[in-house]
Amino acid sequence: MDPIVRRFARLSLICWLAGIAVIALAWGGVLQSFDEAALRGLRGFGNALPGFATDLMRGASWLGDGWPRSILAIAFIVYLMIRRLARAASYILYTALGIAALNAWVLKAVVMRARPDVVPRLVEVDQSWSLPSGHAANSAAVYGAIALVATVLWWRKRQRRAIWAVTGLLVFAIGLSRVWLGVHWPSDVVAGWLVGAGWALLLAVLLKPVQARGAVTPPRKPA
């Protein structure tokens, strides 16, 4: 097995095991007191800040919504198809569709954890279940998959660092915003991050989009 693929397989396994552990602990009520304390503490911290802080959190939450996430994914898929990188494009597509179905139709439907009610909600939400957080799972999977492929296309060290730094900050801000706004427990978000990352890495192992590097890396000139 290719060393990169082997690394993705190990990381995916770690994410899945940790995600299942968090879901099990939250489902069993073990994390309930921590969740409540963290949620109240974050709300108290937010109330002490100027109002624009919550506006920023609303903006971060919006970036994790279905439409912005889908538009970005579709735009990147079109770009990959123009570059004739069909394997990488299919990887983004299957990651986006798969995590949405897995999280909403399987995990949430099985766990059926109610959304928090210990603080007032600062945004309107649908009546879906809380665990895992859909915003956290989908953003970790989709934006993470885009970043993985992007670092194959733009592979220089500074480029890779910039891509992963922006992606990590974006995914973290989206997850934090859901707790800040009172619509998810902290463990919902952590579980979502782990499940989303685990899914993106699993498909990276199965579909091997990193093979695109050979198609986009310019050949070295002979000495």
PyMOL commands that place a pseudoatom at each C-alpha (Angstrom):
pseudoatom trace, name=CA, resn=MET, resi=1, chain=A, elem=C, hetatm=0, pos=[0.000, 0.000, 0.000]
pseudoatom trace, name=CA, resn=ASP, resi=2, chain=A, elem=C, hetatm=0, pos=[1.187, 3.506, -0.823]
pseudoatom trace, name=CA, resn=PRO, resi=3, chain=A, elem=C, hetatm=0, pos=[2.632, 5.252, 2.284]
pseudoatom trace, name=CA, resn=ILE, resi=4, chain=A, elem=C, hetatm=0, pos=[0.241, 8.195, 1.928]
pseudoatom trace, name=CA, resn=VAL, resi=5, chain=A, elem=C, hetatm=0, pos=[-2.760, 5.902, 1.582]
pseudoatom trace, name=CA, resn=ARG, resi=6, chain=A, elem=C, hetatm=0, pos=[-1.567, 3.900, 4.589]
pseudoatom trace, name=CA, resn=ARG, resi=7, chain=A, elem=C, hetatm=0, pos=[-1.338, 7.101, 6.617]
pseudoatom trace, name=CA, resn=PHE, resi=8, chain=A, elem=C, hetatm=0, pos=[-4.858, 8.094, 5.588]
pseudoatom trace, name=CA, resn=ALA, resi=9, chain=A, elem=C, hetatm=0, pos=[-6.111, 4.651, 6.627]
pseudoatom trace, name=CA, resn=ARG, resi=10, chain=A, elem=C, hetatm=0, pos=[-4.569, 4.990, 10.091]
pseudoatom trace, name=CA, resn=LEU, resi=11, chain=A, elem=C, hetatm=0, pos=[-5.925, 8.502, 10.560]
pseudoatom trace, name=CA, resn=SER, resi=12, chain=A, elem=C, hetatm=0, pos=[-9.379, 7.436, 9.385]
pseudoatom trace, name=CA, resn=LEU, resi=13, chain=A, elem=C, hetatm=0, pos=[-9.431, 4.555, 11.866]
pseudoatom trace, name=CA, resn=ILE, resi=14, chain=A, elem=C, hetatm=0, pos=[-8.390, 6.878, 14.702]
pseudoatom trace, name=CA, resn=CYS, resi=15, chain=A, elem=C, hetatm=0, pos=[-11.105, 9.382, 13.788]
pseudoatom trace, name=CA, resn=TRP, resi=16, chain=A, elem=C, hetatm=0, pos=[-13.796, 6.708, 13.565]
pseudoatom trace, name=CA, resn=LEU, resi=17, chain=A, elem=C, hetatm=0, pos=[-12.863, 5.092, 16.874]
pseudoatom trace, name=CA, resn=ALA, resi=18, chain=A, elem=C, hetatm=0, pos=[-12.696, 8.456, 18.651]
pseudoatom trace, name=CA, resn=GLY, resi=19, chain=A, elem=C, hetatm=0, pos=[-15.942, 9.567, 17.035]
pseudoatom trace, name=CA, resn=ILE, resi=20, chain=A, elem=C, hetatm=0, pos=[-17.767, 6.413, 18.067]
pseudoatom trace, name=CA, resn=ALA, resi=21, chain=A, elem=C, hetatm=0, pos=[-16.427, 6.831, 21.606]
pseudoatom trace, name=CA, resn=VAL, resi=22, chain=A, elem=C, hetatm=0, pos=[-17.669, 10.429, 21.841]
pseudoatom trace, name=CA, resn=ILE, resi=23, chain=A, elem=C, hetatm=0, pos=[-21.065, 9.472, 20.421]
pseudoatom trace, name=CA, resn=ALA, resi=24, chain=A, elem=C, hetatm=0, pos=[-21.385, 6.577, 22.875]
pseudoatom trace, name=CA, resn=LEU, resi=25, chain=A, elem=C, hetatm=0, pos=[-20.407, 8.721, 25.867]
pseudoatom trace, name=CA, resn=ALA, resi=26, chain=A, elem=C, hetatm=0, pos=[-22.764, 11.515, 24.860]
pseudoatom trace, name=CA, resn=TRP, resi=27, chain=A, elem=C, hetatm=0, pos=[-25.581, 9.081, 24.088]
pseudoatom trace, name=CA, resn=GLY, resi=28, chain=A, elem=C, hetatm=0, pos=[-25.130, 7.451, 27.502]
pseudoatom trace, name=CA, resn=GLY, resi=29, chain=A, elem=C, hetatm=0, pos=[-25.257, 10.797, 29.310]
pseudoatom trace, name=CA, resn=VAL, resi=30, chain=A, elem=C, hetatm=0, pos=[-21.671, 10.602, 30.555]
pseudoatom trace, name=CA, resn=LEU, resi=31, chain=A, elem=C, hetatm=0, pos=[-20.796, 13.940, 28.938]
pseudoatom trace, name=CA, resn=GLN, resi=32, chain=A, elem=C, hetatm=0, pos=[-24.020, 15.736, 29.860]
pseudoatom trace, name=CA, resn=SER, resi=33, chain=A, elem=C, hetatm=0, pos=[-22.673, 17.721, 32.815]
pseudoatom trace, name=CA, resn=PHE, resi=34, chain=A, elem=C, hetatm=0, pos=[-19.609, 18.751, 30.830]
pseudoatom trace, name=CA, resn=ASP, resi=35, chain=A, elem=C, hetatm=0, pos=[-21.764, 19.783, 27.869]
pseudoatom trace, name=CA, resn=GLU, resi=36, chain=A, elem=C, hetatm=0, pos=[-24.050, 21.893, 30.019]
pseudoatom trace, name=CA, resn=ALA, resi=37, chain=A, elem=C, hetatm=0, pos=[-21.186, 23.605, 31.849]
pseudoatom trace, name=CA, resn=ALA, resi=38, chain=A, elem=C, hetatm=0, pos=[-19.320, 24.313, 28.613]
pseudoatom trace, name=CA, resn=LEU, resi=39, chain=A, elem=C, hetatm=0, pos=[-22.413, 25.633, 26.883]
pseudoatom trace, name=CA, resn=ARG, resi=40, chain=A, elem=C, hetatm=0, pos=[-23.291, 27.968, 29.753]
pseudoatom trace, name=CA, resn=GLY, resi=41, chain=A, elem=C, hetatm=0, pos=[-19.674, 29.078, 30.093]
pseudoatom trace, name=CA, resn=LEU, resi=42, chain=A, elem=C, hetatm=0, pos=[-19.383, 29.914, 26.413]
pseudoatom trace, name=CA, resn=ARG, resi=43, chain=A, elem=C, hetatm=0, pos=[-22.676, 31.816, 26.482]
pseudoatom trace, name=CA, resn=GLY, resi=44, chain=A, elem=C, hetatm=0, pos=[-21.498, 33.834, 29.475]
pseudoatom trace, name=CA, resn=PHE, resi=45, chain=A, elem=C, hetatm=0, pos=[-18.242, 34.604, 27.680]
pseudoatom trace, name=CA, resn=GLY, resi=46, chain=A, elem=C, hetatm=0, pos=[-20.123, 35.626, 24.548]
pseudoatom trace, name=CA, resn=ASN, resi=47, chain=A, elem=C, hetatm=0, pos=[-22.481, 37.907, 26.459]
pseudoatom trace, name=CA, resn=ALA, resi=48, chain=A, elem=C, hetatm=0, pos=[-19.479, 39.811, 27.793]
pseudoatom trace, name=CA, resn=LEU, resi=49, chain=A, elem=C, hetatm=0, pos=[-18.249, 40.597, 24.274]
pseudoatom trace, name=CA, resn=PRO, resi=50, chain=A, elem=C, hetatm=0, pos=[-19.570, 43.215, 21.833]
pseudoatom trace, name=CA, resn=GLY, resi=51, chain=A, elem=C, hetatm=0, pos=[-22.549, 42.210, 19.736]
pseudoatom trace, name=CA, resn=PHE, resi=52, chain=A, elem=C, hetatm=0, pos=[-20.519, 41.832, 16.543]
pseudoatom trace, name=CA, resn=ALA, resi=53, chain=A, elem=C, hetatm=0, pos=[-18.903, 38.695, 18.012]
pseudoatom trace, name=CA, resn=THR, resi=54, chain=A, elem=C, hetatm=0, pos=[-22.224, 36.862, 17.755]
pseudoatom trace, name=CA, resn=ASP, resi=55, chain=A, elem=C, hetatm=0, pos=[-22.726, 38.298, 14.255]
pseudoatom trace, name=CA, resn=LEU, resi=56, chain=A, elem=C, hetatm=0, pos=[-19.379, 36.757, 13.297]
pseudoatom trace, name=CA, resn=MET, resi=57, chain=A, elem=C, hetatm=0, pos=[-20.520, 33.441, 14.709]
pseudoatom trace, name=CA, resn=ARG, resi=58, chain=A, elem=C, hetatm=0, pos=[-23.705, 33.646, 12.657]
pseudoatom trace, name=CA, resn=GLY, resi=59, chain=A, elem=C, hetatm=0, pos=[-21.557, 34.226, 9.587]
pseudoatom trace, name=CA, resn=ALA, resi=60, chain=A, elem=C, hetatm=0, pos=[-19.363, 31.245, 10.430]
pseudoatom trace, name=CA, resn=SER, resi=61, chain=A, elem=C, hetatm=0, pos=[-22.447, 29.097, 10.918]
pseudoatom trace, name=CA, resn=TRP, resi=62, chain=A, elem=C, hetatm=0, pos=[-23.759, 30.220, 7.524]
pseudoatom trace, name=CA, resn=LEU, resi=63, chain=A, elem=C, hetatm=0, pos=[-20.542, 28.995, 5.874]
pseudoatom trace, name=CA, resn=GLY, resi=64, chain=A, elem=C, hetatm=0, pos=[-21.409, 25.547, 7.200]
pseudoatom trace, name=CA, resn=ASP, resi=65, chain=A, elem=C, hetatm=0, pos=[-24.925, 25.628, 5.719]
pseudoatom trace, name=CA, resn=GLY, resi=66, chain=A, elem=C, hetatm=0, pos=[-25.822, 23.404, 2.797]
pseudoatom trace, name=CA, resn=TRP, resi=67, chain=A, elem=C, hetatm=0, pos=[-25.943, 26.046, 0.079]
pseudoatom trace, name=CA, resn=PRO, resi=68, chain=A, elem=C, hetatm=0, pos=[-22.548, 27.769, 0.624]
pseudoatom trace, name=CA, resn=ARG, resi=69, chain=A, elem=C, hetatm=0, pos=[-20.877, 24.409, 1.135]
pseudoatom trace, name=CA, resn=SER, resi=70, chain=A, elem=C, hetatm=0, pos=[-22.499, 22.914, -1.952]
pseudoatom trace, name=CA, resn=ILE, resi=71, chain=A, elem=C, hetatm=0, pos=[-21.713, 25.895, -4.174]
pseudoatom trace, name=CA, resn=LEU, resi=72, chain=A, elem=C, hetatm=0, pos=[-18.043, 25.773, -3.205]
pseudoatom trace, name=CA, resn=ALA, resi=73, chain=A, elem=C, hetatm=0, pos=[-17.897, 22.001, -3.714]
pseudoatom trace, name=CA, resn=ILE, resi=74, chain=A, elem=C, hetatm=0, pos=[-19.595, 22.202, -7.117]
pseudoatom trace, name=CA, resn=ALA, resi=75, chain=A, elem=C, hetatm=0, pos=[-17.300, 25.022, -8.235]
pseudoatom trace, name=CA, resn=PHE, resi=76, chain=A, elem=C, hetatm=0, pos=[-14.250, 22.991, -7.244]
pseudoatom trace, name=CA, resn=ILE, resi=77, chain=A, elem=C, hetatm=0, pos=[-15.612, 19.883, -8.963]
pseudoatom trace, name=CA, resn=VAL, resi=78, chain=A, elem=C, hetatm=0, pos=[-16.119, 21.877, -12.183]
pseudoatom trace, name=CA, resn=TYR, resi=79, chain=A, elem=C, hetatm=0, pos=[-12.548, 23.162, -11.912]
pseudoatom trace, name=CA, resn=LEU, resi=80, chain=A, elem=C, hetatm=0, pos=[-11.238, 19.615, -11.458]
pseudoatom trace, name=CA, resn=MET, resi=81, chain=A, elem=C, hetatm=0, pos=[-13.212, 18.391, -14.456]
pseudoatom trace, name=CA, resn=ILE, resi=82, chain=A, elem=C, hetatm=0, pos=[-11.739, 21.195, -16.558]
pseudoatom trace, name=CA, resn=ARG, resi=83, chain=A, elem=C, hetatm=0, pos=[-8.318, 20.013, -15.408]
pseudoatom trace, name=CA, resn=ARG, resi=84, chain=A, elem=C, hetatm=0, pos=[-9.377, 16.472, -16.396]
pseudoatom trace, name=CA, resn=LEU, resi=85, chain=A, elem=C, hetatm=0, pos=[-8.970, 15.183, -12.857]
pseudoatom trace, name=CA, resn=ALA, resi=86, chain=A, elem=C, hetatm=0, pos=[-12.085, 13.030, -12.778]
pseudoatom trace, name=CA, resn=ARG, resi=87, chain=A, elem=C, hetatm=0, pos=[-10.889, 10.842, -9.902]
pseudoatom trace, name=CA, resn=ALA, resi=88, chain=A, elem=C, hetatm=0, pos=[-10.378, 13.867, -7.658]
pseudoatom trace, name=CA, resn=ALA, resi=89, chain=A, elem=C, hetatm=0, pos=[-13.728, 15.353, -8.744]
pseudoatom trace, name=CA, resn=SER, resi=90, chain=A, elem=C, hetatm=0, pos=[-15.578, 12.123, -7.942]
pseudoatom trace, name=CA, resn=TYR, resi=91, chain=A, elem=C, hetatm=0, pos=[-13.864, 12.057, -4.551]
pseudoatom trace, name=CA, resn=ILE, resi=92, chain=A, elem=C, hetatm=0, pos=[-15.268, 15.491, -3.652]
pseudoatom trace, name=CA, resn=LEU, resi=93, chain=A, elem=C, hetatm=0, pos=[-18.718, 14.522, -4.921]
pseudoatom trace, name=CA, resn=TYR, resi=94, chain=A, elem=C, hetatm=0, pos=[-18.921, 11.202, -3.064]
pseudoatom trace, name=CA, resn=THR, resi=95, chain=A, elem=C, hetatm=0, pos=[-17.552, 12.758, 0.115]
pseudoatom trace, name=CA, resn=ALA, resi=96, chain=A, elem=C, hetatm=0, pos=[-20.186, 15.503, 0.101]
pseudoatom trace, name=CA, resn=LEU, resi=97, chain=A, elem=C, hetatm=0, pos=[-23.135, 13.244, -0.717]
pseudoatom trace, name=CA, resn=GLY, resi=98, chain=A, elem=C, hetatm=0, pos=[-22.003, 10.436, 1.558]
pseudoatom trace, name=CA, resn=ILE, resi=99, chain=A, elem=C, hetatm=0, pos=[-21.427, 12.431, 4.732]
pseudoatom trace, name=CA, resn=ALA, resi=100, chain=A, elem=C, hetatm=0, pos=[-24.771, 14.224, 4.365]
pseudoatom trace, name=CA, resn=ALA, resi=101, chain=A, elem=C, hetatm=0, pos=[-26.625, 10.914, 4.100]
pseudoatom trace, name=CA, resn=LEU, resi=102, chain=A, elem=C, hetatm=0, pos=[-24.575, 9.135, 6.762]
pseudoatom trace, name=CA, resn=ASN, resi=103, chain=A, elem=C, hetatm=0, pos=[-24.972, 11.885, 9.326]
pseudoatom trace, name=CA, resn=ALA, resi=104, chain=A, elem=C, hetatm=0, pos=[-28.626, 12.769, 8.787]
pseudoatom trace, name=CA, resn=TRP, resi=105, chain=A, elem=C, hetatm=0, pos=[-30.153, 9.416, 7.880]
pseudoatom trace, name=CA, resn=VAL, resi=106, chain=A, elem=C, hetatm=0, pos=[-28.043, 7.035, 9.937]
pseudoatom trace, name=CA, resn=LEU, resi=107, chain=A, elem=C, hetatm=0, pos=[-26.220, 8.524, 12.907]
pseudoatom trace, name=CA, resn=LYS, resi=108, chain=A, elem=C, hetatm=0, pos=[-28.761, 11.159, 13.954]
pseudoatom trace, name=CA, resn=ALA, resi=109, chain=A, elem=C, hetatm=0, pos=[-31.641, 8.773, 13.321]
pseudoatom trace, name=CA, resn=VAL, resi=110, chain=A, elem=C, hetatm=0, pos=[-30.072, 6.151, 15.586]
pseudoatom trace, name=CA, resn=VAL, resi=111, chain=A, elem=C, hetatm=0, pos=[-28.879, 8.396, 18.419]
pseudoatom trace, name=CA, resn=MET, resi=112, chain=A, elem=C, hetatm=0, pos=[-31.859, 10.820, 18.466]
pseudoatom trace, name=CA, resn=ARG, resi=113, chain=A, elem=C, hetatm=0, pos=[-30.310, 13.270, 20.908]
pseudoatom trace, name=CA, resn=ALA, resi=114, chain=A, elem=C, hetatm=0, pos=[-32.325, 16.425, 21.530]
pseudoatom trace, name=CA, resn=ARG, resi=115, chain=A, elem=C, hetatm=0, pos=[-30.842, 19.837, 20.890]
pseudoatom trace, name=CA, resn=PRO, resi=116, chain=A, elem=C, hetatm=0, pos=[-29.753, 21.866, 23.936]
pseudoatom trace, name=CA, resn=ASP, resi=117, chain=A, elem=C, hetatm=0, pos=[-32.300, 23.924, 25.846]
pseudoatom trace, name=CA, resn=VAL, resi=118, chain=A, elem=C, hetatm=0, pos=[-30.168, 25.267, 28.705]
pseudoatom trace, name=CA, resn=VAL, resi=119, chain=A, elem=C, hetatm=0, pos=[-29.520, 28.599, 26.937]
pseudoatom trace, name=CA, resn=PRO, resi=120, chain=A, elem=C, hetatm=0, pos=[-31.667, 30.575, 24.474]
pseudoatom trace, name=CA, resn=ARG, resi=121, chain=A, elem=C, hetatm=0, pos=[-30.942, 29.797, 20.837]
pseudoatom trace, name=CA, resn=LEU, resi=122, chain=A, elem=C, hetatm=0, pos=[-29.608, 32.726, 18.843]
pseudoatom trace, name=CA, resn=VAL, resi=123, chain=A, elem=C, hetatm=0, pos=[-30.618, 31.339, 15.428]
pseudoatom trace, name=CA, resn=GLU, resi=124, chain=A, elem=C, hetatm=0, pos=[-33.539, 29.351, 14.103]
pseudoatom trace, name=CA, resn=VAL, resi=125, chain=A, elem=C, hetatm=0, pos=[-32.904, 25.660, 13.447]
pseudoatom trace, name=CA, resn=ASP, resi=126, chain=A, elem=C, hetatm=0, pos=[-34.906, 22.821, 11.964]
pseudoatom trace, name=CA, resn=GLN, resi=127, chain=A, elem=C, hetatm=0, pos=[-36.318, 19.984, 14.037]
pseudoatom trace, name=CA, resn=SER, resi=128, chain=A, elem=C, hetatm=0, pos=[-33.493, 17.546, 13.293]
pseudoatom trace, name=CA, resn=TRP, resi=129, chain=A, elem=C, hetatm=0, pos=[-31.639, 15.727, 16.047]
pseudoatom trace, name=CA, resn=SER, resi=130, chain=A, elem=C, hetatm=0, pos=[-28.478, 17.097, 17.598]
pseudoatom trace, name=CA, resn=LEU, resi=131, chain=A, elem=C, hetatm=0, pos=[-25.794, 14.377, 17.583]
pseudoatom trace, name=CA, resn=PRO, resi=132, chain=A, elem=C, hetatm=0, pos=[-23.550, 14.511, 15.610]
pseudoatom trace, name=CA, resn=SER, resi=133, chain=A, elem=C, hetatm=0, pos=[-23.604, 18.134, 14.466]
pseudoatom trace, name=CA, resn=GLY, resi=134, chain=A, elem=C, hetatm=0, pos=[-24.394, 18.250, 10.775]
pseudoatom trace, name=CA, resn=HIS, resi=135, chain=A, elem=C, hetatm=0, pos=[-22.544, 21.533, 10.290]
pseudoatom trace, name=CA, resn=ALA, resi=136, chain=A, elem=C, hetatm=0, pos=[-19.419, 20.120, 11.948]
pseudoatom trace, name=CA, resn=ALA, resi=137, chain=A, elem=C, hetatm=0, pos=[-19.528, 16.775, 10.137]
pseudoatom trace, name=CA, resn=ASN, resi=138, chain=A, elem=C, hetatm=0, pos=[-20.274, 18.182, 6.693]
pseudoatom trace, name=CA, resn=SER, resi=139, chain=A, elem=C, hetatm=0, pos=[-17.749, 21.008, 6.917]
pseudoatom trace, name=CA, resn=ALA, resi=140, chain=A, elem=C, hetatm=0, pos=[-14.989, 18.710, 8.192]
pseudoatom trace, name=CA, resn=ALA, resi=141, chain=A, elem=C, hetatm=0, pos=[-15.662, 16.210, 5.405]
pseudoatom trace, name=CA, resn=VAL, resi=142, chain=A, elem=C, hetatm=0, pos=[-16.285, 18.537, 2.465]
pseudoatom trace, name=CA, resn=TYR, resi=143, chain=A, elem=C, hetatm=0, pos=[-13.838, 21.328, 3.242]
pseudoatom trace, name=CA, resn=GLY, resi=144, chain=A, elem=C, hetatm=0, pos=[-11.302, 18.756, 4.397]
pseudoatom trace, name=CA, resn=ALA, resi=145, chain=A, elem=C, hetatm=0, pos=[-11.650, 16.805, 1.135]
pseudoatom trace, name=CA, resn=ILE, resi=146, chain=A, elem=C, hetatm=0, pos=[-11.289, 19.998, -0.891]
pseudoatom trace, name=CA, resn=ALA, resi=147, chain=A, elem=C, hetatm=0, pos=[-8.166, 20.891, 1.094]
pseudoatom trace, name=CA, resn=LEU, resi=148, chain=A, elem=C, hetatm=0, pos=[-6.704, 17.420, 0.572]
pseudoatom trace, name=CA, resn=VAL, resi=149, chain=A, elem=C, hetatm=0, pos=[-7.110, 17.654, -3.194]
pseudoatom trace, name=CA, resn=ALA, resi=150, chain=A, elem=C, hetatm=0, pos=[-5.975, 21.285, -3.225]
pseudoatom trace, name=CA, resn=THR, resi=151, chain=A, elem=C, hetatm=0, pos=[-2.711, 20.329, -1.551]
pseudoatom trace, name=CA, resn=VAL, resi=152, chain=A, elem=C, hetatm=0, pos=[-2.154, 17.843, -4.346]
pseudoatom trace, name=CA, resn=LEU, resi=153, chain=A, elem=C, hetatm=0, pos=[-2.662, 20.568, -6.951]
pseudoatom trace, name=CA, resn=TRP, resi=154, chain=A, elem=C, hetatm=0, pos=[-0.735, 23.226, -5.065]
pseudoatom trace, name=CA, resn=TRP, resi=155, chain=A, elem=C, hetatm=0, pos=[1.872, 21.104, -3.351]
pseudoatom trace, name=CA, resn=ARG, resi=156, chain=A, elem=C, hetatm=0, pos=[4.619, 23.519, -2.299]
pseudoatom trace, name=CA, resn=LYS, resi=157, chain=A, elem=C, hetatm=0, pos=[5.147, 23.701, 1.459]
pseudoatom trace, name=CA, resn=ARG, resi=158, chain=A, elem=C, hetatm=0, pos=[3.857, 27.255, 1.906]
pseudoatom trace, name=CA, resn=GLN, resi=159, chain=A, elem=C, hetatm=0, pos=[0.833, 26.528, -0.205]
pseudoatom trace, name=CA, resn=ARG, resi=160, chain=A, elem=C, hetatm=0, pos=[-0.011, 23.377, 1.729]
pseudoatom trace, name=CA, resn=ARG, resi=161, chain=A, elem=C, hetatm=0, pos=[0.390, 25.129, 5.054]
pseudoatom trace, name=CA, resn=ALA, resi=162, chain=A, elem=C, hetatm=0, pos=[-1.832, 28.007, 3.970]
pseudoatom trace, name=CA, resn=ILE, resi=163, chain=A, elem=C, hetatm=0, pos=[-4.532, 25.660, 2.655]
pseudoatom trace, name=CA, resn=TRP, resi=164, chain=A, elem=C, hetatm=0, pos=[-4.635, 23.558, 5.815]
pseudoatom trace, name=CA, resn=ALA, resi=165, chain=A, elem=C, hetatm=0, pos=[-4.472, 26.617, 8.101]
pseudoatom trace, name=CA, resn=VAL, resi=166, chain=A, elem=C, hetatm=0, pos=[-7.447, 28.264, 6.370]
pseudoatom trace, name=CA, resn=THR, resi=167, chain=A, elem=C, hetatm=0, pos=[-9.397, 24.994, 6.260]
pseudoatom trace, name=CA, resn=GLY, resi=168, chain=A, elem=C, hetatm=0, pos=[-8.713, 24.194, 9.905]
pseudoatom trace, name=CA, resn=LEU, resi=169, chain=A, elem=C, hetatm=0, pos=[-9.741, 27.678, 11.022]
pseudoatom trace, name=CA, resn=LEU, resi=170, chain=A, elem=C, hetatm=0, pos=[-12.900, 27.529, 8.921]
pseudoatom trace, name=CA, resn=VAL, resi=171, chain=A, elem=C, hetatm=0, pos=[-13.985, 24.117, 10.190]
pseudoatom trace, name=CA, resn=PHE, resi=172, chain=A, elem=C, hetatm=0, pos=[-13.192, 25.086, 13.796]
pseudoatom trace, name=CA, resn=ALA, resi=173, chain=A, elem=C, hetatm=0, pos=[-15.129, 28.359, 13.500]
pseudoatom trace, name=CA, resn=ILE, resi=174, chain=A, elem=C, hetatm=0, pos=[-18.162, 26.588, 12.022]
pseudoatom trace, name=CA, resn=GLY, resi=175, chain=A, elem=C, hetatm=0, pos=[-18.219, 24.045, 14.844]
pseudoatom trace, name=CA, resn=LEU, resi=176, chain=A, elem=C, hetatm=0, pos=[-17.659, 26.659, 17.539]
pseudoatom trace, name=CA, resn=SER, resi=177, chain=A, elem=C, hetatm=0, pos=[-20.451, 28.804, 16.117]
pseudoatom trace, name=CA, resn=ARG, resi=178, chain=A, elem=C, hetatm=0, pos=[-22.995, 26.039, 16.620]
pseudoatom trace, name=CA, resn=VAL, resi=179, chain=A, elem=C, hetatm=0, pos=[-22.230, 25.871, 20.323]
pseudoatom trace, name=CA, resn=TRP, resi=180, chain=A, elem=C, hetatm=0, pos=[-21.967, 29.664, 20.609]
pseudoatom trace, name=CA, resn=LEU, resi=181, chain=A, elem=C, hetatm=0, pos=[-25.422, 30.048, 19.078]
pseudoatom trace, name=CA, resn=GLY, resi=182, chain=A, elem=C, hetatm=0, pos=[-26.888, 27.454, 21.455]
pseudoatom trace, name=CA, resn=VAL, resi=183, chain=A, elem=C, hetatm=0, pos=[-28.051, 24.938, 18.854]
pseudoatom trace, name=CA, resn=HIS, resi=184, chain=A, elem=C, hetatm=0, pos=[-25.593, 22.117, 19.613]
pseudoatom trace, name=CA, resn=TRP, resi=185, chain=A, elem=C, hetatm=0, pos=[-23.860, 20.560, 22.592]
pseudoatom trace, name=CA, resn=PRO, resi=186, chain=A, elem=C, hetatm=0, pos=[-20.037, 20.684, 22.473]
pseudoatom trace, name=CA, resn=SER, resi=187, chain=A, elem=C, hetatm=0, pos=[-19.846, 16.888, 22.186]
pseudoatom trace, name=CA, resn=ASP, resi=188, chain=A, elem=C, hetatm=0, pos=[-22.154, 17.074, 19.143]
pseudoatom trace, name=CA, resn=VAL, resi=189, chain=A, elem=C, hetatm=0, pos=[-19.570, 19.231, 17.413]
pseudoatom trace, name=CA, resn=VAL, resi=190, chain=A, elem=C, hetatm=0, pos=[-16.565, 17.128, 18.425]
pseudoatom trace, name=CA, resn=ALA, resi=191, chain=A, elem=C, hetatm=0, pos=[-18.330, 13.980, 17.214]
pseudoatom trace, name=CA, resn=GLY, resi=192, chain=A, elem=C, hetatm=0, pos=[-19.221, 15.730, 13.966]
pseudoatom trace, name=CA, resn=TRP, resi=193, chain=A, elem=C, hetatm=0, pos=[-15.626, 16.777, 13.350]
pseudoatom trace, name=CA, resn=LEU, resi=194, chain=A, elem=C, hetatm=0, pos=[-14.367, 13.246, 13.947]
pseudoatom trace, name=CA, resn=VAL, resi=195, chain=A, elem=C, hetatm=0, pos=[-17.018, 11.558, 11.813]
pseudoatom trace, name=CA, resn=GLY, resi=196, chain=A, elem=C, hetatm=0, pos=[-16.555, 14.053, 8.985]
pseudoatom trace, name=CA, resn=ALA, resi=197, chain=A, elem=C, hetatm=0, pos=[-12.789, 13.729, 8.978]
pseudoatom trace, name=CA, resn=GLY, resi=198, chain=A, elem=C, hetatm=0, pos=[-13.017, 9.947, 9.245]
pseudoatom trace, name=CA, resn=TRP, resi=199, chain=A, elem=C, hetatm=0, pos=[-15.363, 9.789, 6.260]
pseudoatom trace, name=CA, resn=ALA, resi=200, chain=A, elem=C, hetatm=0, pos=[-13.198, 12.032, 4.067]
pseudoatom trace, name=CA, resn=LEU, resi=201, chain=A, elem=C, hetatm=0, pos=[-10.097, 10.018, 4.926]
pseudoatom trace, name=CA, resn=LEU, resi=202, chain=A, elem=C, hetatm=0, pos=[-11.868, 6.702, 4.348]
pseudoatom trace, name=CA, resn=LEU, resi=203, chain=A, elem=C, hetatm=0, pos=[-12.912, 7.746, 0.852]
pseudoatom trace, name=CA, resn=ALA, resi=204, chain=A, elem=C, hetatm=0, pos=[-9.393, 9.031, 0.227]
pseudoatom trace, name=CA, resn=VAL, resi=205, chain=A, elem=C, hetatm=0, pos=[-8.180, 5.491, 0.924]
pseudoatom trace, name=CA, resn=LEU, resi=206, chain=A, elem=C, hetatm=0, pos=[-10.817, 3.904, -1.329]
pseudoatom trace, name=CA, resn=LEU, resi=207, chain=A, elem=C, hetatm=0, pos=[-10.741, 6.390, -4.231]
pseudoatom trace, name=CA, resn=LYS, resi=208, chain=A, elem=C, hetatm=0, pos=[-7.085, 7.477, -3.981]
pseudoatom trace, name=CA, resn=PRO, resi=209, chain=A, elem=C, hetatm=0, pos=[-7.538, 11.062, -5.230]
pseudoatom trace, name=CA, resn=VAL, resi=210, chain=A, elem=C, hetatm=0, pos=[-3.906, 11.817, -4.361]
pseudoatom trace, name=CA, resn=GLN, resi=211, chain=A, elem=C, hetatm=0, pos=[-2.971, 9.949, -7.544]
pseudoatom trace, name=CA, resn=ALA, resi=212, chain=A, elem=C, hetatm=0, pos=[-3.857, 13.217, -9.237]
pseudoatom trace, name=CA, resn=ARG, resi=213, chain=A, elem=C, hetatm=0, pos=[-0.480, 14.587, -8.136]
pseudoatom trace, name=CA, resn=GLY, resi=214, chain=A, elem=C, hetatm=0, pos=[1.256, 12.703, -10.904]
pseudoatom trace, name=CA, resn=ALA, resi=215, chain=A, elem=C, hetatm=0, pos=[-0.971, 14.466, -13.402]
pseudoatom trace, name=CA, resn=VAL, resi=216, chain=A, elem=C, hetatm=0, pos=[-0.371, 17.979, -12.144]
pseudoatom trace, name=CA, resn=THR, resi=217, chain=A, elem=C, hetatm=0, pos=[3.193, 17.961, -10.870]
pseudoatom trace, name=CA, resn=PRO, resi=218, chain=A, elem=C, hetatm=0, pos=[5.542, 19.166, -13.622]
pseudoatom trace, name=CA, resn=PRO, resi=219, chain=A, elem=C, hetatm=0, pos=[8.222, 16.604, -14.512]
pseudoatom trace, name=CA, resn=ARG, resi=220, chain=A, elem=C, hetatm=0, pos=[11.745, 17.351, -13.427]
pseudoatom trace, name=CA, resn=LYS, resi=221, chain=A, elem=C, hetatm=0, pos=[14.179, 18.431, -16.065]
pseudoatom trace, name=CA, resn=PRO, resi=222, chain=A, elem=C, hetatm=0, pos=[17.032, 16.019, -16.683]
pseudoatom trace, name=CA, resn=ALA, resi=223, chain=A, elem=C, hetatm=0, pos=[20.332, 17.072, -15.151]
for i in range(1, 223): cmd.bond("trace and resi %d" % i, "trace and resi %d" % (i + 1))
show_as sticks, trace
zoom trace
